[in-house]
Amino acid sequence: MESEAIFVLLIIFGSIFGIFYLFFSTRNKERLALIEKGADASIFGRKKEANPAPFWKVLILNLSVLSMGVGIGVISAMLIESLLGIYEDALYAGLIFLMAGAGLFVGFTLTKKLDQE
């Protein structure tokens, strides 16, 4: 039992390390190839937007809309269960994830509007 847990942890951490290694080594090779071809080094810098929304506003907005989505999912599952008499365990999980996804989509849309202002 203990060796299985260690094996799973090794796989997880190895996968994370592999993803980061591939990302950074590929990015480095691409940059070196562009520099060798004479491309301008300014393309590697990030462009500053005119007036982006602060990170904390975006985080609070998305977390609040996500929480509201989860709450609406739980309430709607309880209503369906009590009104229609459907007693399924998957009803709660399905509606919670559905409404959480809808909340994240609404949060993304509101974040785009916030960035445009």
C-alpha distances in whole Angstrom, upper triangle without the diagonal:
4,6,5,7,9,10,11,13,15,16,17,19,20,21,23,25,26,28,29,30,32,34,35,36,38,40,41,42,44,45,47,48,50,51,52,54,56,54,55,52,53,51,48,48,48,51,51,52,55,54,50,49,47,43,43,45,43,39,41,43,39,37,40,41,37,37,40,38,35,38,40,37,36,40,40,37,39,42,41,39,42,45,44,42,39,36,33,30,30,33,32,29,32,35,33,32,35,37,35,36,39,39,38,41,43,42,42,46,47,46,48,51,50,50,53,55
4,5,5,6,9,10,11,12,14,16,17,18,20,21,23,24,26,27,28,30,32,33,34,36,38,39,40,42,44,45,46,48,49,51,53,54,53,53,50,51,49,46,46,46,49,49,50,54,52,48,47,45,41,41,43,42,38,40,42,39,36,39,40,37,36,40,38,35,38,40,38,37,40,41,39,40,43,43,41,44,47,46,44,41,38,35,31,32,35,33,31,33,36,34,33,36,38,35,36,40,39,38,41,43,42,42,45,46,45,47,50,49,49,52,54
4,5,5,6,9,10,10,12,14,15,16,18,20,21,22,24,26,26,28,30,31,32,34,36,37,38,40,42,42,44,46,47,48,50,52,51,51,49,49,47,44,45,45,48,49,50,53,52,49,47,45,42,42,44,42,39,41,43,39,38,41,41,38,38,41,40,37,40,42,39,38,42,43,40,42,45,44,43,46,49,47,45,42,39,36,33,33,36,35,32,34,37,35,33,37,39,36,37,40,40,38,41,44,42,42,46,47,45,47,50,49,49,52,54
4,5,5,6,9,10,11,12,14,15,16,19,20,21,23,25,25,27,29,30,31,33,35,36,37,39,41,42,43,45,46,47,49,51,49,50,48,48,46,43,44,43,46,47,48,52,50,47,46,44,40,40,42,40,37,39,40,37,35,38,39,35,35,38,37,34,37,39,36,35,39,40,37,39,42,41,40,43,45,44,42,39,36,33,30,29,33,32,29,31,34,32,30,34,36,33,33,37,37,35,38,41,39,39,43,44,43,44,48,47,47,50,52
4,5,5,6,9,10,11,12,14,15,17,18,20,21,23,24,26,27,29,30,32,33,35,36,38,39,40,42,44,45,46,48,50,48,49,46,46,44,41,42,41,44,45,46,49,47,44,43,41,37,37,39,37,34,36,37,34,32,35,36,32,32,36,34,31,34,37,34,33,37,38,35,37,40,40,38,41,44,43,41,38,35,32,29,28,32,30,27,29,32,30,28,32,33,31,31,35,35,33,36,38,37,37,40,42,40,42,45,44,44,47,49
4,5,5,6,9,10,11,12,14,15,16,18,20,21,22,24,26,27,28,30,31,32,34,36,37,38,40,42,43,44,46,48,46,47,44,45,43,39,40,40,43,44,45,48,47,44,43,41,37,37,40,38,34,36,38,35,33,37,37,34,34,38,36,34,37,39,36,36,40,41,38,40,43,43,41,44,47,46,45,41,39,36,32,32,35,33,30,32,35,32,31,34,36,33,33,37,37,34,37,40,38,38,42,43,41,42,46,45,44,48,50
4,5,5,6,9,10,10,12,14,15,16,18,20,21,22,24,26,26,28,30,31,32,34,36,37,38,40,42,43,44,46,45,46,43,44,42,39,40,39,43,44,45,48,47,44,43,41,37,38,40,38,35,37,39,36,34,37,38,34,35,38,37,34,37,39,37,36,40,41,38,40,44,43,41,45,47,46,44,41,39,35,32,31,34,33,30,32,34,32,30,33,35,33,33,36,36,34,37,40,38,37,41,42,41,42,45,45,44,47,49
4,5,5,6,9,10,11,12,14,15,17,19,20,21,23,25,26,27,29,30,31,33,35,36,37,39,41,42,44,45,44,44,42,42,40,37,38,37,40,41,42,46,44,41,40,38,34,35,37,35,32,34,35,32,31,34,34,30,31,35,33,30,34,35,33,33,37,37,35,37,40,39,38,41,44,42,41,38,35,32,29,28,31,29,26,28,31,29,26,30,32,29,29,33,33,30,33,36,34,34,37,39,37,39,42,42,41,44,46
4,5,5,6,8,10,11,12,14,15,17,18,20,21,23,24,26,27,28,30,32,33,34,36,38,39,40,42,44,42,42,40,40,38,35,36,35,38,39,40,43,42,39,38,36,32,33,35,33,30,32,34,31,29,33,33,30,30,34,32,30,33,35,33,33,37,37,35,37,41,40,39,42,45,44,43,39,37,34,30,29,32,30,27,29,31,29,27,30,32,29,29,33,32,30,32,35,33,33,37,38,36,37,41,40,39,42,45
4,5,5,6,8,10,10,12,14,15,16,18,20,21,22,24,25,26,28,30,31,32,34,36,37,38,40,42,40,41,38,39,37,34,35,35,38,39,40,44,43,40,39,37,34,34,37,35,32,34,36,33,32,35,36,32,33,37,35,33,36,38,36,36,40,41,39,41,44,43,42,46,48,47,46,42,40,37,33,32,35,33,30,32,34,32,30,33,34,31,31,35,35,32,34,37,35,35,38,39,37,39,42,41,40,44,46
4,6,5,6,9,10,10,12,14,15,16,18,20,21,22,24,25,26,28,30,31,32,34,36,37,39,40,39,40,37,38,36,33,34,34,37,38,39,43,42,39,38,37,33,34,36,34,31,34,35,32,31,34,34,31,32,35,33,32,35,37,34,35,39,39,37,39,42,41,41,44,46,45,44,40,38,35,32,30,33,32,28,29,32,30,27,30,32,29,29,33,33,30,32,35,34,33,36,38,36,37,40,40,39,42,44
4,5,5,6,9,10,11,13,14,16,17,19,20,21,23,24,26,27,29,30,32,33,35,36,38,40,38,38,36,36,34,31,32,31,34,35,36,40,39,35,35,33,29,30,32,30,27,30,31,28,27,30,31,27,29,32,30,28,32,34,31,32,36,36,34,37,39,39,38,42,44,43,42,38,36,33,30,28,31,29,26,27,29,27,25,28,29,26,26,29,29,27,29,32,30,29,33,34,32,34,37,36,36,39,41
4,5,5,6,8,10,11,12,14,15,17,18,20,21,22,24,26,27,28,30,32,33,34,36,38,36,36,33,34,32,29,30,29,33,34,35,39,38,34,34,32,28,29,32,30,27,30,31,28,28,31,32,29,30,33,32,30,34,36,34,34,38,38,37,39,42,41,41,44,46,46,45,42,40,36,33,31,34,32,29,30,32,30,27,30,31,28,28,31,31,28,30,33,31,30,34,35,32,34,37,37,35,39,41
4,5,5,6,9,10,10,12,14,15,16,18,20,21,22,24,26,27,28,30,31,32,34,36,35,35,33,34,32,28,30,30,33,35,36,40,39,36,36,34,31,32,34,32,30,33,34,31,30,34,34,31,33,36,34,33,36,38,36,37,40,41,39,42,44,44,43,47,49,48,47,44,42,38,35,33,36,34,31,32,34,32,29,32,34,30,30,33,33,30,32,35,33,32,35,37,34,35,39,38,37,40,42
4,5,5,6,9,10,11,12,14,15,16,18,20,21,22,24,26,27,29,30,31,33,35,33,34,31,32,30,27,28,28,31,33,34,38,37,34,34,32,29,30,32,30,28,31,32,28,28,32,32,29,30,34,32,30,34,36,33,34,38,38,37,39,42,41,41,44,46,45,45,41,39,36,33,31,33,32,28,29,31,29,26,29,31,28,26,30,30,27,29,32,30,29,32,34,32,32,36,36,34,37,40
4,5,5,6,9,10,11,12,14,16,17,18,20,21,23,24,26,27,29,30,32,33,32,32,29,30,28,24,26,25,28,30,31,34,34,31,30,29,25,27,29,27,24,28,29,26,25,29,29,26,28,32,30,29,32,34,32,33,37,37,36,39,41,41,41,44,46,45,45,41,40,36,33,31,33,32,28,29,31,28,26,28,30,26,25,29,28,25,27,30,28,26,30,31,29,30,34,33,31,34,37
4,6,5,6,9,10,11,12,14,15,16,18,20,21,22,24,26,27,28,30,32,30,31,28,29,27,24,25,25,28,30,32,35,35,32,32,30,27,29,31,29,27,30,31,29,28,32,33,30,32,35,34,33,36,38,36,37,41,41,40,42,45,44,45,48,50,49,48,45,43,40,37,35,37,35,32,33,35,32,29,32,33,30,29,32,32,28,30,33,31,29,33,34,31,32,36,35,33,36,39
4,6,5,6,8,10,10,12,14,15,16,18,20,21,22,24,26,27,28,30,29,30,27,28,26,23,25,25,29,30,32,36,36,33,33,32,29,31,33,30,29,32,33,30,30,34,34,31,33,36,34,34,37,39,37,38,42,42,40,43,46,45,45,48,50,49,49,45,44,40,37,35,37,36,32,33,35,33,30,32,34,30,29,32,32,29,30,33,32,30,33,35,32,32,36,36,34,37,39
4,5,5,6,9,10,11,12,14,15,16,18,20,21,23,24,26,27,29,27,28,25,26,24,21,22,22,25,27,29,33,33,29,30,29,26,28,30,27,25,29,30,27,27,31,31,28,30,33,32,31,35,36,34,36,39,39,38,41,43,43,43,46,48,47,47,43,42,39,36,33,35,34,30,31,33,30,27,29,31,28,26,29,29,26,27,30,28,26,29,31,28,29,33,32,30,33,36
4,5,5,6,8,10,11,12,14,15,16,18,20,21,22,24,26,27,25,26,23,24,22,18,20,20,23,25,27,31,31,28,28,27,24,26,28,26,24,28,29,26,27,31,31,28,31,34,32,32,35,37,35,37,40,40,40,43,45,44,45,48,50,49,49,46,44,41,38,36,37,36,32,33,34,32,29,31,32,29,27,30,30,26,28,30,28,26,29,31,28,28,32,31,29,32,35
4,5,5,6,8,10,11,12,14,15,16,18,20,21,22,24,26,25,25,23,24,22,19,21,21,25,27,29,33,33,30,31,30,27,30,32,29,28,32,33,30,31,34,34,32,34,37,36,36,39,41,39,41,44,44,43,46,48,48,48,51,53,52,52,49,47,44,41,39,41,39,36,36,38,35,32,34,36,32,31,34,33,30,31,34,32,30,33,34,31,32,35,34,32,35,38
4,6,5,6,8,10,10,12,14,15,16,18,20,21,23,24,23,24,22,23,21,18,20,21,24,27,29,32,33,30,31,31,28,30,32,30,29,32,33,30,31,35,34,32,35,37,36,36,39,40,39,40,44,44,43,46,48,47,48,51,52,51,52,48,47,43,41,38,40,39,35,35,37,35,32,33,35,32,30,33,33,29,30,33,31,29,32,34,31,31,34,34,32,34,37
4,6,5,6,9,10,11,12,14,16,17,18,20,21,23,21,22,19,20,18,15,17,17,21,23,25,29,29,27,28,27,24,27,29,26,26,29,30,27,28,32,32,30,32,35,34,34,37,38,37,39,42,42,41,44,46,46,47,50,51,50,51,47,46,43,40,38,39,38,34,34,36,34,30,32,33,30,28,31,30,27,27,30,28,26,29,30,27,27,31,30,28,30,33
4,5,5,6,9,10,11,12,14,15,16,18,20,21,20,20,17,19,17,14,16,17,20,22,25,28,29,27,28,27,25,28,30,27,27,30,31,29,30,34,34,32,34,37,36,36,39,41,40,41,45,45,44,47,49,49,50,53,54,53,54,50,49,46,43,41,42,41,37,37,39,36,33,35,36,32,31,33,33,29,30,33,30,28,31,32,29,29,32,32,29,31,34
4,5,5,6,9,10,11,12,14,15,16,19,20,19,20,18,20,18,15,18,19,23,25,28,31,32,30,32,31,28,31,33,31,30,34,35,32,33,37,37,35,38,41,39,39,43,44,43,44,48,48,47,50,52,51,52,55,57,56,56,53,52,48,45,43,45,43,40,40,41,39,36,37,39,36,34,36,36,32,33,36,34,31,34,35,32,32,35,35,32,34,37
4,5,5,6,9,10,11,12,14,15,17,19,17,19,17,19,16,14,17,18,21,24,26,30,31,29,31,31,28,31,33,30,30,34,34,32,33,37,36,34,37,40,38,39,42,43,42,44,47,47,46,49,51,50,51,55,56,55,55,52,51,47,45,42,44,43,39,39,40,38,35,36,37,35,32,35,35,31,31,34,32,29,32,34,31,30,34,34,31,33,36
4,6,5,6,9,10,11,12,14,16,17,15,16,14,15,13,10,13,15,18,21,23,27,28,26,28,28,26,29,31,28,28,32,32,30,32,35,35,33,36,39,37,38,41,42,41,43,46,46,46,49,51,50,51,55,55,55,55,52,51,48,45,43,44,43,39,39,40,38,35,36,37,34,32,34,34,30,30,33,31,28,30,32,29,28,31,31,28,30,33
4,5,5,6,9,10,11,12,14,15,14,15,13,15,14,11,14,16,19,22,25,28,30,28,30,30,28,31,33,31,31,34,35,33,34,38,38,36,39,42,41,41,44,46,44,47,50,49,49,52,54,54,55,58,59,58,59,56,55,51,49,46,47,46,43,42,44,41,38,39,40,37,35,37,37,33,34,36,34,31,34,35,32,31,34,34,31,33,35
4,5,5,6,9,10,11,12,14,14,16,14,17,15,13,16,19,22,25,27,31,33,31,33,33,31,34,36,33,33,37,38,35,37,40,40,39,42,44,43,43,47,47,46,48,51,51,51,54,56,55,56,59,60,59,60,57,56,53,50,47,49,48,44,44,45,43,40,41,42,39,37,39,39,35,35,38,36,33,35,37,34,33,36,36,33,35,38
4,5,5,6,9,10,11,13,11,13,12,14,12,11,14,16,19,22,25,28,30,28,31,31,29,33,34,32,32,36,36,34,36,39,38,37,40,43,41,42,45,46,45,47,50,50,50,53,55,54,55,58,59,58,59,56,55,52,49,46,48,47,43,43,44,42,39,39,40,38,35,37,37,33,33,36,34,31,33,35,32,30,34,34,30,32,35
4,5,5,6,9,10,11,9,10,9,11,10,8,12,14,17,20,23,26,28,27,30,30,28,32,33,31,32,35,36,34,36,39,39,38,41,43,42,43,46,47,46,49,51,51,51,54,56,55,57,60,61,60,61,58,57,54,51,48,49,48,45,44,45,43,40,41,42,39,36,38,38,34,34,36,34,31,33,35,31,30,33,33,30,31,34
4,5,5,6,9,10,10,12,10,13,13,11,15,18,20,24,26,30,32,31,33,33,32,35,37,35,35,39,39,37,39,43,42,41,44,47,45,46,50,50,49,52,55,54,54,58,59,59,60,63,64,63,64,61,60,57,54,51,53,51,48,47,49,47,43,44,45,42,40,42,42,38,38,40,38,35,37,38,35,34,37,37,33,35,37
4,5,5,6,9,9,12,12,15,13,13,16,19,21,25,27,31,33,32,34,35,34,37,38,36,37,40,40,39,41,44,43,42,45,47,46,47,50,51,50,52,55,55,55,58,60,59,60,63,64,63,64,61,60,57,54,51,53,52,48,48,49,47,44,44,45,43,40,42,42,38,38,40,39,35,37,39,36,34,37,37,34,35,38
4,5,5,6,5,8,9,11,10,10,14,16,18,22,24,28,30,29,32,33,32,35,37,34,35,39,39,37,39,42,42,41,44,46,45,46,50,50,49,52,54,54,54,58,59,58,60,63,63,63,64,60,60,57,55,52,53,52,48,47,48,47,43,44,45,42,39,41,41,37,37,39,37,34,35,37,34,32,35,35,31,32,35
4,5,5,5,7,7,11,10,10,14,17,19,22,25,28,31,30,33,33,33,36,38,36,36,40,40,39,41,44,44,43,46,48,47,48,52,52,52,54,57,56,57,60,61,61,62,65,66,65,66,63,63,60,57,54,55,54,51,50,51,49,46,46,47,44,42,43,43,39,39,41,39,36,37,39,36,34,37,37,33,34,37
4,5,8,10,11,14,14,14,17,21,23,26,29,32,34,34,37,37,36,40,41,39,40,44,44,42,44,47,47,46,49,51,50,51,54,55,54,57,59,59,59,62,64,63,65,68,69,68,69,65,65,62,59,56,57,56,53,52,53,52,48,49,50,47,44,46,46,42,42,44,42,39,41,42,39,37,40,40,36,37,40
4,6,9,11,14,13,14,18,21,22,26,28,31,34,33,36,37,36,40,41,39,40,44,44,42,44,47,47,46,49,51,50,51,54,55,54,57,59,59,59,62,64,63,65,68,68,67,68,65,65,62,59,56,57,56,53,52,53,52,48,48,49,47,44,46,46,42,41,43,42,38,40,41,38,36,39,39,36,36,39
4,7,9,12,12,13,16,19,20,24,26,29,32,32,35,36,35,39,40,38,39,43,43,42,44,47,46,46,49,51,50,51,55,55,55,57,60,59,60,63,64,64,65,68,69,68,69,66,66,63,61,58,58,57,54,53,54,52,49,49,50,47,45,46,46,42,41,43,42,38,39,41,38,36,38,38,34,35,38
4,6,9,8,10,13,16,17,20,23,25,28,28,31,32,32,36,37,35,36,40,39,38,41,43,43,43,46,48,47,48,51,52,51,54,56,56,56,60,61,60,62,65,65,65,66,63,63,60,58,55,55,54,51,50,51,49,46,46,46,44,41,42,42,39,38,40,38,34,36,37,34,32,34,34,31,31,34
4,5,6,9,11,13,14,18,20,23,26,26,29,30,30,34,34,33,34,38,38,37,39,42,42,42,45,46,46,47,50,51,51,53,55,55,56,59,60,60,62,65,65,65,66,63,63,60,58,55,55,54,51,50,50,49,45,46,46,43,41,42,41,38,37,39,37,33,35,36,32,30,33,32,29,29,32
4,5,6,8,11,13,16,19,22,24,24,27,28,27,31,32,31,32,35,36,35,37,40,40,40,43,44,44,45,48,49,49,51,54,54,54,57,59,58,60,63,64,63,64,62,61,58,56,53,54,52,49,48,49,47,44,44,44,41,39,41,40,36,36,37,35,32,33,34,31,29,32,31,27,28,31
4,5,6,9,9,12,15,18,21,21,24,25,25,28,29,28,30,33,33,32,35,37,37,37,40,42,42,43,46,47,47,49,52,51,52,55,56,57,58,61,61,61,63,60,60,57,55,52,52,51,48,47,47,45,42,42,42,40,37,38,38,34,34,35,33,30,31,31,28,26,29,28,24,25,27
4,6,8,9,12,15,18,20,20,23,24,24,28,28,27,28,32,31,30,33,36,35,35,38,40,39,41,44,44,44,47,49,49,50,53,54,54,56,58,59,59,60,57,57,54,52,49,49,48,45,44,44,42,39,40,40,37,35,36,35,32,31,32,30,27,28,29,26,24,27,27,23,24,26
4,7,9,13,15,19,21,20,23,23,22,26,27,25,26,30,30,29,31,34,34,34,37,39,38,39,42,43,43,45,48,48,48,51,53,53,54,57,58,57,59,56,55,52,50,47,48,46,43,43,43,41,38,38,39,36,33,35,34,30,30,32,30,26,28,29,26,24,27,26,23,24,27
4,6,9,12,16,17,17,20,20,20,23,25,23,24,28,28,27,30,32,32,32,35,37,37,38,41,42,42,44,47,47,48,50,52,52,54,56,57,57,58,55,55,52,50,47,47,46,43,42,42,40,37,38,38,35,33,34,33,29,29,31,28,25,27,27,24,23,25,24,20,22,24
4,6,9,13,14,13,16,17,16,20,21,19,21,24,24,24,26,29,29,29,32,34,33,35,38,39,39,41,43,43,45,47,48,49,51,53,54,54,55,52,52,49,47,44,45,43,40,39,39,37,35,35,34,32,30,31,29,26,26,27,24,22,23,24,20,19,21,20,17,18,21
4,6,9,12,11,15,16,16,20,21,19,21,24,24,24,27,29,29,29,32,34,34,35,38,39,39,42,43,44,45,48,49,49,51,53,54,54,55,53,53,50,48,45,45,44,41,40,40,38,35,35,35,32,30,31,29,26,26,26,24,21,22,22,19,18,20,19,15,16,18
4,6,8,8,12,13,14,18,18,17,19,22,22,22,25,27,27,28,31,32,32,34,37,37,38,41,42,43,44,47,47,48,50,52,53,53,55,52,52,50,48,45,45,43,41,40,39,37,35,35,34,31,30,30,28,25,25,25,23,20,21,21,17,16,18,16,13,14,15
4,6,6,10,12,13,17,16,15,18,21,20,21,24,25,25,26,29,30,30,33,35,35,36,39,40,40,42,45,45,46,48,50,50,51,53,50,51,48,46,44,43,41,39,38,37,35,33,33,32,30,28,28,26,24,23,23,20,18,18,18,15,13,15,13,9,10,12
4,6,10,12,15,18,17,16,20,22,21,22,25,26,26,28,30,31,32,34,36,36,37,40,41,41,43,46,46,47,49,51,51,52,54,52,52,50,48,46,45,43,41,41,39,37,35,35,33,31,30,29,28,25,25,24,22,20,19,18,16,14,15,13,10,10,10
4,7,9,12,14,13,14,17,18,18,19,22,23,23,25,27,28,29,31,33,33,35,37,38,39,41,43,44,45,47,49,49,50,52,50,50,48,46,44,43,41,39,39,37,35,33,33,31,29,28,27,25,23,23,22,19,18,18,16,13,13,13,10,8,9,8
4,6,9,12,11,10,13,15,15,16,19,20,20,22,24,25,26,28,30,30,32,34,35,36,38,40,41,42,44,46,46,47,48,47,47,45,43,40,40,37,36,35,34,31,30,30,28,26,25,24,22,20,20,19,16,15,15,14,10,10,11,8,6,8,9
4,6,8,7,7,10,12,11,13,16,16,17,19,21,22,23,25,27,27,29,31,32,33,35,37,38,39,41,43,43,44,46,44,44,42,40,38,37,35,33,33,31,29,28,28,26,23,23,22,20,18,18,17,14,13,14,11,8,10,10,7,5,9,8
4,6,6,7,9,10,11,13,15,16,17,19,20,22,23,25,26,28,29,31,32,33,35,37,38,39,41,43,43,45,46,44,44,42,40,38,37,35,33,33,32,29,28,28,26,23,23,23,20,18,19,18,15,15,16,14,11,13,13,10,9,13,12
4,5,5,6,9,10,11,12,14,16,16,18,20,21,23,24,26,27,29,30,31,33,35,36,37,39,41,42,43,44,42,41,40,37,35,35,32,30,30,29,26,25,26,24,21,21,21,19,16,18,17,14,13,16,14,10,13,14,11,11,14,15
4,5,5,6,8,10,10,12,14,15,16,18,20,21,22,24,26,27,28,30,31,33,34,36,37,39,40,41,42,41,40,38,36,34,34,31,29,30,28,25,24,25,23,20,21,21,18,16,18,17,14,14,17,14,12,15,16,12,13,16,16
4,5,5,6,9,10,11,12,14,15,16,18,20,21,22,24,26,27,28,30,32,33,34,36,37,38,40,41,39,39,38,35,34,33,30,29,29,27,24,24,24,22,19,20,19,16,15,16,15,11,12,14,11,9,12,12,9,10,14,13
4,6,5,6,9,10,11,12,14,15,16,18,20,21,22,25,26,27,29,30,31,33,35,36,37,38,39,38,37,36,33,32,31,28,26,26,25,22,21,22,19,17,17,17,14,12,13,12,9,9,11,9,6,10,11,8,9,13,13
4,5,5,6,8,10,10,12,14,15,16,18,20,21,23,24,26,27,29,30,31,33,35,36,37,38,36,35,34,31,29,29,26,24,25,23,20,19,20,18,15,16,16,13,11,14,13,9,11,13,12,9,13,14,12,13,16,17
4,6,5,6,9,10,10,12,14,15,16,18,20,21,22,24,26,27,28,30,31,33,34,35,36,35,34,33,31,29,28,25,24,25,23,20,20,21,18,15,16,17,13,12,15,13,10,12,14,12,10,14,15,12,14,18,17
4,6,5,6,9,10,11,12,14,15,17,18,20,21,22,24,26,27,28,30,32,32,34,35,34,34,32,30,28,27,24,23,23,21,19,18,19,16,14,14,14,10,10,12,10,7,9,11,8,8,11,12,10,12,15,15
4,5,5,6,9,10,10,12,14,15,16,18,20,21,22,24,26,27,28,30,31,32,33,31,31,29,27,26,24,22,21,20,19,16,15,16,13,11,11,11,8,7,9,8,5,7,10,9,8,11,13,12,13,16,17
4,6,5,6,9,10,11,12,14,15,17,18,20,21,23,24,26,27,29,30,31,32,30,30,28,26,24,23,20,19,20,18,15,15,16,13,10,12,13,9,8,12,11,8,11,13,12,12,15,16,15,17,20,20
4,5,5,6,9,10,11,12,14,15,16,18,20,21,22,24,26,27,28,30,31,29,29,28,26,25,23,20,20,20,18,15,15,16,13,11,13,13,9,10,12,11,8,12,14,12,12,16,16,15,17,20,20
4,5,5,6,9,10,10,12,14,15,16,18,20,21,22,24,26,26,28,29,27,28,26,24,23,21,19,18,18,15,13,13,13,10,8,10,9,5,7,9,7,6,10,11,10,11,14,15,14,17,19,19
4,5,5,6,9,10,11,13,14,15,17,19,20,21,23,24,26,26,27,26,25,24,22,20,19,16,15,15,13,10,10,11,8,5,8,8,5,6,9,9,7,10,13,12,13,16,17,17,19,21,22
4,5,5,6,9,10,11,12,14,15,17,18,20,21,23,24,25,26,25,24,23,21,20,18,15,15,16,13,10,11,13,10,7,11,11,8,9,13,12,11,14,16,15,16,19,20,19,22,24,24
4,5,5,6,8,10,10,12,14,15,16,18,20,21,22,23,25,24,24,23,21,20,18,15,15,16,13,10,12,12,9,8,11,10,7,10,12,11,11,14,15,14,16,19,19,19,22,24,24
4,5,5,6,9,10,10,12,14,15,16,18,20,21,22,23,21,21,20,19,17,15,13,13,12,9,7,9,8,5,5,8,7,5,8,10,9,10,13,14,14,16,19,19,20,22,24,25
4,5,5,6,9,10,11,12,14,15,16,18,20,21,21,20,19,18,16,15,13,10,10,11,8,5,7,9,6,5,9,9,8,10,13,13,13,16,18,18,19,22,23,23,25,27,28
4,5,5,6,9,10,11,12,14,15,17,18,20,20,19,19,18,17,16,14,11,12,13,10,8,11,11,8,9,12,12,10,13,15,15,15,18,19,19,21,23,24,24,26,29,29
4,6,5,6,8,10,10,12,14,15,16,17,19,18,18,18,17,16,13,11,12,12,9,8,11,10,7,9,12,10,9,13,15,14,15,18,19,18,21,23,23,24,27,28,29
4,6,5,6,9,10,10,12,14,15,16,17,15,15,14,13,12,10,7,9,8,5,4,8,7,5,7,10,10,10,13,15,15,16,19,20,20,22,24,25,26,28,30,31
4,6,5,6,9,10,11,12,14,15,16,14,14,13,12,12,9,6,9,10,7,6,10,11,9,10,13,14,13,16,18,18,19,22,23,23,25,27,28,28,31,33,33
4,5,5,6,9,10,11,12,14,15,14,14,15,14,15,11,9,12,13,9,9,13,13,10,13,16,15,14,18,19,19,20,23,24,23,26,28,28,29,32,33,34
4,5,5,6,8,10,10,11,13,12,13,13,14,13,10,9,11,11,7,9,12,11,9,12,15,14,14,17,18,18,20,23,23,23,26,28,28,29,32,33,34
4,5,5,6,9,10,10,11,9,10,10,10,10,6,5,9,9,6,8,11,11,10,13,15,15,16,19,20,20,22,24,25,26,28,30,31,32,34,36,36
4,6,5,6,8,10,10,10,10,11,11,12,9,8,12,12,10,11,14,15,14,16,19,18,19,22,23,23,24,27,28,28,30,33,33,34,36,38,38
4,5,5,6,8,9,10,11,13,14,14,11,11,14,14,11,13,16,15,14,17,20,19,19,22,23,23,25,28,28,28,31,33,33,34,36,38,38
4,6,5,5,7,7,9,10,12,12,9,10,13,12,10,13,16,14,14,17,19,18,20,23,23,23,26,28,28,29,31,33,34,35,37,39,39
4,6,6,5,5,6,8,10,11,8,9,13,13,12,14,17,16,16,19,21,21,22,25,26,26,28,30,31,32,34,36,36,37,40,41,42
4,6,5,8,9,11,13,15,12,12,16,16,15,16,20,19,19,21,24,23,24,27,28,28,30,32,33,33,36,38,38,39,42,43,43
4,6,8,11,13,16,17,13,14,18,17,15,18,21,20,19,22,24,23,24,28,28,28,30,33,33,33,36,38,38,39,42,43,43
4,6,9,11,14,15,12,14,17,16,15,18,20,19,19,23,24,23,25,28,28,28,31,33,33,34,36,38,38,40,42,43,44
4,6,9,12,14,12,13,17,16,16,18,21,20,21,24,25,25,26,29,30,30,32,35,35,36,38,40,41,42,44,46,47
4,6,9,10,8,11,14,13,13,16,18,18,19,21,23,23,24,27,28,28,31,33,33,34,36,38,39,40,43,44,45
4,7,9,8,10,12,13,13,15,18,18,19,21,23,24,25,27,28,29,31,33,34,35,37,39,40,41,43,45,46
4,5,5,8,10,10,11,13,15,16,17,19,21,22,23,25,26,28,29,31,32,34,35,37,38,39,41,43,44
4,5,6,7,9,11,12,13,15,16,17,19,21,22,23,25,26,28,29,31,32,33,36,37,38,40,42,43
4,5,5,6,8,10,11,12,14,15,16,18,20,21,22,24,25,27,28,30,31,33,35,36,37,39,41
4,6,5,6,8,10,10,12,14,15,16,18,20,21,22,24,26,27,28,30,32,33,34,36,38,39
4,6,5,6,9,10,11,12,14,15,16,18,20,21,22,24,26,27,28,30,31,32,34,36,37
4,6,5,6,8,10,10,12,14,15,16,18,20,21,22,24,25,26,29,30,31,33,35,36
4,6,5,6,9,10,11,12,14,15,17,18,20,21,23,24,26,27,29,30,32,33,35
4,5,5,6,8,10,10,12,14,15,16,18,20,21,22,24,26,27,28,30,32,33
4,5,5,6,9,10,10,12,14,15,16,18,20,21,22,24,26,26,28,30,31
4,6,5,6,9,10,10,12,14,15,16,18,20,21,22,24,25,27,29,30
4,5,5,6,9,10,11,12,14,15,17,18,20,21,23,24,26,27,29
4,5,5,6,9,10,10,12,14,15,16,18,20,21,22,24,26,27
4,5,5,6,9,10,10,12,14,15,16,18,20,20,22,24,26
4,5,5,6,9,10,10,12,14,15,17,19,20,21,23,25
4,5,5,6,9,10,11,12,14,15,17,18,20,21,23
4,5,5,6,9,10,10,12,14,15,16,18,20,21
4,5,5,6,9,10,10,12,14,15,16,18,20
4,5,5,6,9,10,11,13,14,15,17,19
4,5,5,6,8,10,11,12,14,15,17
4,5,5,6,9,10,10,12,14,15
4,5,5,6,9,10,11,12,15
4,5,5,6,9,10,11,13
4,5,5,6,9,10,11
4,5,5,6,9,10
4,5,5,6,9
4,5,5,7
4,5,5
4,6
4
